Amino acid sequence: MKEPLRFDALTSSKYITFMERAIPADLANERNNGILLMNDFFDNKLSIQTGVFRNADGFGNDKEAARDVAWTSRITTLAINNTEKEQLLHFGFSYSYRKPDKDEYTISVRPKSHLANKYISTGNIEGVETVNIINFETAFTSGPFTFQGEYLGSSVKQDLTDFSETYNFSNYYGQVSYFLTGEHRPYKNSYATFGRLKPKKIFMNGGSGAWELALRYTHTNLNSKSINGGEQGDITFGTNWYLNSATRIMFNYVWTDIKHEDLGGGNLNILEVRFQIDF
């Protein structure tokens, strides 16, 4: 199951605006085995989610370490929820306390393409006692316009026999999108995230489908004290064509700027296209 951490991660990959999520999974796991409790209050204006999790592999099996436990909680509020004016303002905060596998921890980040190499990395941090993660999130919609942004900070406590240190790493992003055909991005109260879009006029049924333009900036900093993991900034331009509520074609152009004190830096240009059908 998904841990209640990060708006972008809790939004289904079927509904996210861009082909890749803004915050790398290495900074905070998305899915793990565990127990999750959640509830809404005050007519869905407040939601609380909390759970205890164990690190799992891609098949849902527990990893070998016996102490790889995480406690993760999230609280969100809808400051504005005006369905008539199609306006919504969401705020949220998440916290996760984690015990990493085998006292080791690594954060590696790739550009906004799943096929790209990982160019910045903390390397293997040994003797890690705990990892504390905080995440602030906000989302705003007004008619066809949407803004979404988050800040994630990760504090890694290292405790060796003759040395103790705390390293701080971060990631943040901001994105905007606009539906040229007038649609409004729906909100999913059950998880306090965005949901499935339904075009006003379905393609091949006398309509053009829904057209969306989007822009996002993402920044990751893996430099902290003696660790020179590097910095990475990504600018993503996106165009989405929703033929119907279950089919869309996505076009993404990504420009990535990499800075690394030890290895130097450089730029990447990435073009991605996806044809998506979901059930």
C-alpha atoms as one frame of an Amber mdcrd trajectory, in Angstrom:
protein
   0.000   0.000   0.000   1.008   3.634  -0.382   2.401   5.418   2.642   0.540
   8.702   3.363   3.425  10.895   2.272   3.474  13.414  -0.614   0.509  14.674
  -2.621   2.174  13.770  -5.928   2.879  10.185  -4.827  -0.641   9.589  -3.510
  -2.173  10.777  -6.781  -2.522   7.762  -9.060  -0.053   7.532 -11.941  -3.147
   7.401 -14.161  -4.040  10.953 -13.143  -0.739  12.812 -12.598  -0.091  15.750
 -14.911   3.371  14.700 -16.111   4.827  11.363 -17.159   7.163  11.243 -14.151
   6.488  12.272 -10.557   8.208  15.365  -9.209   9.752  13.919  -6.020  12.036
  10.880  -6.507  11.015   7.657  -4.784  14.524   7.367  -3.296  13.756  10.341
  -1.052  10.668   8.620   0.347   9.277   5.178  -0.473   5.838   5.124  -2.069
   4.595   1.579  -1.384   5.317  -0.697   1.568   3.624  -3.382   3.628   1.864
  -2.070   6.708  -1.261  -0.980   8.532  -2.979   2.288   7.579  -5.736   4.149
   9.421  -7.513   7.107   7.815 -10.593   9.249   8.331 -12.221  12.507   7.220
 -13.761  15.153   9.461 -15.915  18.283   9.150 -17.539  17.329   5.848 -14.237
  16.289   4.194 -12.513  19.559   5.117  -9.946  17.744   7.286  -8.317  14.367
   6.687  -5.890  12.386   8.839  -3.919   9.339   7.701  -1.420   7.398   9.818
   0.247   4.012   9.603   3.152   1.728  10.461   5.070   0.130   7.579   7.886
  -2.281   6.764  10.068  -1.871   3.692   8.973  -4.204   0.897  10.397  -5.165
  -2.476   8.625  -4.822  -5.807   6.648  -8.017  -5.159   5.356  -6.926  -1.749
   7.723  -9.183   0.201   9.328  -7.879   3.393  13.020  -7.112   3.034  15.483
  -9.039   5.173  16.192  -6.471   7.900  14.096  -6.970  11.016  14.141  -3.332
  12.125  13.215  -1.571   8.887  10.102   0.050  10.338   8.524   3.390   9.396
   5.786   5.424  11.032   4.194   7.844   8.567   1.350  10.317   9.072  -0.370
  12.986   6.997  -2.900  15.690   7.747  -4.650  17.778   5.084  -7.240  20.515
   4.985  -9.439  22.096   2.334  -9.305  25.825   3.040 -11.517  26.473  -0.007
 -13.897  24.004  -1.651 -16.358  25.877  -3.871 -17.829  23.467  -6.403 -19.975
  26.129  -8.098 -16.980  28.350  -8.870 -14.722  25.311  -9.414 -12.258  26.613
  -6.835 -10.245  24.560  -4.365  -7.339  25.274  -2.005  -5.578  22.336  -0.341
  -2.850  22.304   2.313  -1.122  19.293   3.797   1.734  18.190   6.035   3.369
  14.768   6.321   5.954  13.292   8.666   7.787   9.978   8.507  10.130   8.400
  11.065  12.163   5.577   9.550  14.682   2.878  10.457  16.628   2.019   7.282
  17.668  -1.450   6.137  20.951  -2.736   7.627  21.896   0.717   9.016  22.630
   1.930   5.466  20.957   4.623   3.402  21.377   5.936  -0.142  19.562   8.608
  -2.143  20.091   8.594  -5.915  18.117  10.748  -8.340  17.624  10.523 -12.086
  16.265  13.236 -14.444  12.513  13.177 -15.101  12.705  10.075 -17.261  12.556
   6.547 -15.869  15.023   5.382 -18.533  17.701   7.961 -17.664  20.766   7.285
 -15.531  21.065   8.563 -11.963  23.600  11.388 -12.056  23.449  12.672  -8.472
  23.733  10.468  -5.397  24.662  10.619  -1.726  26.521   7.353  -2.060  26.139
   4.711   0.611  25.806   6.323   4.065  26.803   3.785   6.714  25.833   3.679
  10.366  22.479   5.373   9.824  20.408   5.331  12.985  17.219   7.106  11.856
  15.745   9.075   8.964  13.194  11.833   9.569  11.180  13.155   6.621   8.865
  16.164   6.520   6.725  17.214   3.566   4.645  20.341   2.968   2.101  20.314
   0.136  -0.377  22.688  -1.450  -2.720  22.602  -4.425  -5.028  25.231  -5.889
  -7.573  25.008  -8.689  -9.722  27.692 -10.252 -11.698  26.612 -13.292  -9.245
  25.223 -15.873  -6.161  26.426 -13.937  -4.222  24.272 -11.452  -1.200  24.951
  -9.246   0.552  22.268  -7.232   3.714  22.406  -5.123   5.583  20.527  -2.411
   8.729  20.743  -0.285  10.344  17.623   1.159  13.194  17.601   3.665  15.065
  14.461   4.694  17.250  14.395   7.821  19.617  11.418   8.031  21.250  10.715
  11.415  24.540   8.832  11.241  25.904   7.258  14.436  29.237   5.453  14.126
  31.490   4.261  16.958  33.694   7.358  16.921  31.621   9.754  14.818  28.123
  11.206  14.777  26.561  13.511  12.183  23.218  14.593  10.740  22.809  15.249
   7.003  19.950  17.217   5.482  18.735  16.756   1.906  15.813  18.373   0.114
  13.547  18.424  -2.902  10.911  20.915  -3.976   8.781  21.561  -7.027   6.078
  23.824  -8.360   3.840  23.199 -11.347   1.009  24.888 -13.197  -1.394  23.559
 -15.805  -4.290  24.883 -17.843  -7.067  23.150 -19.793  -7.541  24.879 -23.139
 -10.900  23.138 -23.513 -12.263  24.380 -20.182 -12.132  21.270 -17.984 -11.571
  21.424 -14.232  -9.231  19.008 -12.442 -11.319  16.907  -9.998 -10.413  16.333
  -6.355 -10.562  12.878  -4.758 -11.638  13.200  -1.116 -10.842   9.599  -0.184
  -7.083  10.213  -0.464  -7.070  14.040  -0.508  -5.483  14.101  -3.969  -6.526
  14.739  -7.562  -8.697  12.222  -9.392  -9.772  11.179 -12.883 -10.442  13.864
 -15.475 -13.547  13.614 -17.662 -13.388  15.596 -20.926 -16.389  17.777 -21.685
 -16.486  16.451 -25.242 -15.162  12.961 -25.932 -12.969  12.558 -29.008 -14.540
  10.637 -31.923 -17.937  11.367 -30.434 -18.256  14.775 -32.017 -15.705  16.388
 -29.712 -12.021  17.237 -29.520 -11.322  15.655 -26.136  -9.535  17.688 -23.460
  -6.286  19.562 -24.101  -3.958  20.556 -21.270  -0.720  22.560 -21.171   1.602
  22.185 -18.173   4.914  23.498 -16.825   6.945  22.271 -13.832  10.220  23.109
 -12.104  11.858  20.600  -9.751  15.029  20.986  -7.672  16.901  18.346  -5.662
  19.854  19.063  -3.352  21.954  16.109  -2.175  24.810  18.213  -0.773  25.192
  18.260   3.004  28.379  18.785   5.029  30.932  16.153   3.915  28.557  14.575
   1.374  28.767  16.077  -2.121  25.911  14.287  -3.804  25.178  17.058  -6.281
  22.254  19.259  -7.252  19.736  18.818 -10.045  17.133  21.117 -11.538  14.496
  19.931 -14.025  12.158  22.015 -16.172   9.358  20.011 -17.783   6.961  21.230
 -20.477   3.933  19.024 -20.993   0.985  18.690 -23.348  -1.780  16.206 -22.584
  -4.570  15.164 -24.915  -7.383  13.309 -23.125  -9.395  11.442 -25.766 -11.786
  10.224 -23.064 -11.661   9.623 -19.318  -9.506   6.490 -19.713  -7.282   7.365
 -22.685  -4.714  10.099 -23.138  -1.593  10.947 -25.122   1.194  12.734 -23.224
   4.087  14.781 -24.623   6.893  15.853 -22.249  10.057  17.827 -22.926  12.551
  17.875 -20.043  15.582  20.132 -19.651  17.877  19.050 -16.819  20.742  20.991
 -15.236  23.182  18.969 -13.118  25.807  20.418 -10.770  28.326  18.192  -9.013
  31.383  19.470  -7.130  33.398  16.287  -7.662  32.217  15.158 -11.099  31.365
  18.483 -12.728  27.989  19.053 -14.335  26.056  19.311 -17.547  22.672  19.504
 -19.227  20.292  16.952 -20.681  17.443  17.319 -23.168  14.775  14.620 -23.015
  11.691  14.138 -25.197   9.039  11.655 -24.046   5.747  10.467 -25.530   3.208
   8.154 -23.921  -0.036   6.617 -25.145  -2.024   5.598 -22.069  -5.127   3.463
 -21.607  -6.233   2.524 -18.101  -8.989   0.312 -16.770
